[in-house]
Amino acid sequence: MTISKENTIEEVVTKYPESVMVFMKHGLHCVGCHVSAFESIEEGAMAHGIDVDALVSDLNKIALSKKK
């Protein structure tokens, strides 16, 4: 799975539990909040003033490492 800014936060965390640390590093601490089931990565990043492209890039590094 390639992670995009359209994916929900919960979707990514469910598939890649280690992604929680990436979200936290970027300042997106709502990974366990009920909104994460409906909120896209882009929406969460925008709400918290986070660079969505950098976040998605780091999340995809986790996804790629799981494929190996």
Backbone as JSON Lines, residues from 0, in Angstrom:
{"i":0,"aa":"M","n":[0.84,-1.19,0.0],"ca":[0.0,0.0,0.0],"c":[0.88,1.24,0.0]}
{"i":1,"aa":"T","n":[0.65,2.11,-0.95],"ca":[1.31,3.41,-0.92],"c":[0.39,4.35,-0.16]}
{"i":2,"aa":"I","n":[0.95,5.04,0.8],"ca":[0.17,5.95,1.63],"c":[0.06,7.3,0.93]}
{"i":3,"aa":"S","n":[-1.16,7.82,0.9],"ca":[-1.38,9.15,0.32],"c":[-2.07,10.03,1.36]}
{"i":4,"aa":"K","n":[-2.11,11.3,1.07],"ca":[-2.73,12.24,2.02],"c":[-4.23,12.04,2.12]}
{"i":5,"aa":"E","n":[-4.81,11.27,1.2],"ca":[-6.24,10.98,1.23],"c":[-6.59,9.83,2.18]}
{"i":6,"aa":"N","n":[-5.6,9.0,2.54],"ca":[-5.86,7.91,3.48],"c":[-6.29,8.47,4.83]}
{"i":7,"aa":"T","n":[-7.15,7.72,5.54],"ca":[-7.49,8.16,6.89],"c":[-6.33,7.82,7.82]}
{"i":8,"aa":"I","n":[-6.25,8.55,8.9],"ca":[-5.2,8.31,9.89],"c":[-5.35,6.9,10.46]}
{"i":9,"aa":"E","n":[-6.58,6.52,10.8],"ca":[-6.83,5.2,11.36],"c":[-6.42,4.08,10.41]}
{"i":10,"aa":"E","n":[-6.7,4.25,9.14],"ca":[-6.36,3.26,8.12],"c":[-4.85,2.98,8.12]}
{"i":11,"aa":"V","n":[-4.06,4.04,8.18],"ca":[-2.61,3.9,8.17],"c":[-2.11,3.26,9.47]}
{"i":12,"aa":"V","n":[-2.63,3.74,10.6],"ca":[-2.19,3.22,11.9],"c":[-2.57,1.74,12.05]}
{"i":13,"aa":"T","n":[-3.72,1.36,11.53],"ca":[-4.16,-0.04,11.6],"c":[-3.23,-0.94,10.79]}
{"i":14,"aa":"K","n":[-2.89,-0.5,9.59],"ca":[-2.02,-1.32,8.73],"c":[-0.56,-1.27,9.16]}
{"i":15,"aa":"Y","n":[-0.13,-0.11,9.65],"ca":[1.26,0.09,10.05],"c":[1.31,0.68,11.46]}
{"i":16,"aa":"P","n":[1.18,-0.14,12.5],"ca":[1.17,0.37,13.88],"c":[2.4,1.23,14.22]}
{"i":17,"aa":"E","n":[3.53,0.94,13.61],"ca":[4.74,1.71,13.87],"c":[4.65,3.14,13.32]}
{"i":18,"aa":"S","n":[3.64,3.4,12.5],"ca":[3.44,4.75,11.96],"c":[3.04,5.75,13.06]}
{"i":19,"aa":"V","n":[2.56,5.26,14.18],"ca":[2.18,6.15,15.28],"c":[3.35,7.07,15.64]}
{"i":20,"aa":"M","n":[4.55,6.52,15.69],"ca":[5.72,7.32,16.05],"c":[5.99,8.41,15.01]}
{"i":21,"aa":"V","n":[5.7,8.13,13.74],"ca":[5.89,9.12,12.68],"c":[4.88,10.26,12.85]}
{"i":22,"aa":"F","n":[3.63,9.89,13.08],"ca":[2.61,10.92,13.32],"c":[3.0,11.8,14.51]}
{"i":23,"aa":"M","n":[3.43,11.16,15.59],"ca":[3.81,11.9,16.8],"c":[5.01,12.82,16.54]}
{"i":24,"aa":"K","n":[5.99,12.31,15.81],"ca":[7.19,13.11,15.5],"c":[6.82,14.38,14.74]}
{"i":25,"aa":"H","n":[5.82,14.28,13.9],"ca":[5.39,15.43,13.09],"c":[4.42,16.34,13.85]}
{"i":26,"aa":"G","n":[4.01,15.94,15.04],"ca":[3.11,16.78,15.83],"c":[1.64,16.46,15.68]}
{"i":27,"aa":"L","n":[1.33,15.34,15.04],"ca":[-0.06,14.91,14.88],"c":[-0.35,13.86,15.95]}
{"i":28,"aa":"H","n":[-0.82,14.32,17.1],"ca":[-0.97,13.45,18.26],"c":[-2.36,12.84,18.39]}
{"i":29,"aa":"C","n":[-3.21,13.04,17.42],"ca":[-4.59,12.55,17.52],"c":[-4.78,11.17,16.9]}
{"i":30,"aa":"V","n":[-3.74,10.37,16.85],"ca":[-3.83,9.06,16.21],"c":[-4.8,8.12,16.91]}
{"i":31,"aa":"G","n":[-5.06,8.33,18.19],"ca":[-5.98,7.47,18.91],"c":[-7.35,8.09,19.1]}
{"i":32,"aa":"C","n":[-7.53,9.28,18.64],"ca":[-8.79,10.0,18.81],"c":[-9.85,9.44,17.86]}
{"i":33,"aa":"H","n":[-11.11,9.54,18.24],"ca":[-12.19,8.99,17.41],"c":[-12.29,9.64,16.04]}
{"i":34,"aa":"V","n":[-11.8,10.84,15.89],"ca":[-11.85,11.54,14.61],"c":[-10.91,10.89,13.59]}
{"i":35,"aa":"S","n":[-9.87,10.21,14.08],"ca":[-8.89,9.6,13.17],"c":[-9.51,8.57,12.24]}
{"i":36,"aa":"A","n":[-10.67,8.03,12.59],"ca":[-11.34,7.06,11.74],"c":[-11.92,7.72,10.49]}
{"i":37,"aa":"F","n":[-12.19,9.01,10.57],"ca":[-12.84,9.71,9.47],"c":[-11.97,10.78,8.83]}
{"i":38,"aa":"E","n":[-10.95,11.21,9.55],"ca":[-10.12,12.33,9.09],"c":[-8.96,11.83,8.23]}
{"i":39,"aa":"S","n":[-8.79,12.45,7.08],"ca":[-7.66,12.1,6.22],"c":[-6.37,12.65,6.82]}
{"i":40,"aa":"I","n":[-5.27,12.11,6.36],"ca":[-3.97,12.62,6.8],"c":[-3.87,14.1,6.47]}
{"i":41,"aa":"E","n":[-4.33,14.48,5.3],"ca":[-4.27,15.88,4.89],"c":[-5.1,16.77,5.81]}
{"i":42,"aa":"E","n":[-6.31,16.35,6.15],"ca":[-7.17,17.14,7.04],"c":[-6.53,17.31,8.42]}
{"i":43,"aa":"G","n":[-5.98,16.21,8.94],"ca":[-5.32,16.27,10.24],"c":[-4.11,17.18,10.22]}
{"i":44,"aa":"A","n":[-3.33,17.07,9.16],"ca":[-2.12,17.9,9.03],"c":[-2.5,19.37,8.92]}
{"i":45,"aa":"M","n":[-3.51,19.68,8.14],"ca":[-3.93,21.06,7.98],"c":[-4.45,21.64,9.3]}
{"i":46,"aa":"A","n":[-5.18,20.84,10.05],"ca":[-5.74,21.31,11.32],"c":[-4.66,21.61,12.34]}
{"i":47,"aa":"H","n":[-3.5,20.96,12.19],"ca":[-2.42,21.13,13.16],"c":[-1.21,21.88,12.6]}
{"i":48,"aa":"G","n":[-1.36,22.42,11.38],"ca":[-0.27,23.21,10.78],"c":[0.97,22.38,10.45]}
{"i":49,"aa":"I","n":[0.75,21.17,9.98],"ca":[1.84,20.23,9.69],"c":[2.04,20.14,8.17]}
{"i":50,"aa":"D","n":[3.29,20.01,7.76],"ca":[3.62,19.82,6.34],"c":[3.19,18.42,5.93]}
{"i":51,"aa":"V","n":[2.07,18.35,5.21],"ca":[1.49,17.06,4.84],"c":[2.41,16.25,3.93]}
{"i":52,"aa":"D","n":[3.13,16.9,3.04],"ca":[4.01,16.17,2.11],"c":[5.16,15.5,2.85]}
{"i":53,"aa":"A","n":[5.73,16.19,3.82],"ca":[6.82,15.6,4.61],"c":[6.29,14.45,5.45]}
{"i":54,"aa":"L","n":[5.1,14.6,6.01],"ca":[4.49,13.54,6.81],"c":[4.24,12.3,5.97]}
{"i":55,"aa":"V","n":[3.62,12.48,4.82],"ca":[3.33,11.34,3.93],"c":[4.62,10.68,3.46]}
{"i":56,"aa":"S","n":[5.63,11.45,3.18],"ca":[6.92,10.9,2.77],"c":[7.49,9.99,3.86]}
{"i":57,"aa":"D","n":[7.46,10.45,5.1],"ca":[7.97,9.64,6.2],"c":[7.1,8.41,6.44]}
{"i":58,"aa":"L","n":[5.79,8.55,6.27],"ca":[4.91,7.39,6.43],"c":[5.19,6.34,5.37]}
{"i":59,"aa":"N","n":[5.46,6.78,4.15],"ca":[5.76,5.84,3.08],"c":[7.09,5.12,3.3]}
{"i":60,"aa":"K","n":[8.0,5.73,4.02],"ca":[9.25,5.03,4.37],"c":[8.94,3.82,5.25]}
{"i":61,"aa":"I","n":[7.98,3.97,6.15],"ca":[7.55,2.86,6.99],"c":[6.91,1.77,6.11]}
{"i":62,"aa":"A","n":[6.02,2.18,5.21],"ca":[5.34,1.23,4.33],"c":[6.34,0.47,3.47]}
{"i":63,"aa":"L","n":[7.32,1.17,2.93],"ca":[8.33,0.51,2.09],"c":[9.19,-0.47,2.89]}
{"i":64,"aa":"S","n":[9.51,-0.11,4.11],"ca":[10.33,-1.0,4.94],"c":[9.59,-2.29,5.29]}
{"i":65,"aa":"K","n":[8.26,-2.24,5.34],"ca":[7.46,-3.44,5.63],"c":[7.42,-4.38,4.43]}
{"i":66,"aa":"K","n":[7.59,-3.83,3.22],"ca":[7.55,-4.66,2.01],"c":[8.79,-5.52,1.87]}
{"i":67,"aa":"K","n":[9.9,-5.07,2.49],"ca":[11.17,-5.77,2.33],"c":[11.26,-6.98,3.22]}
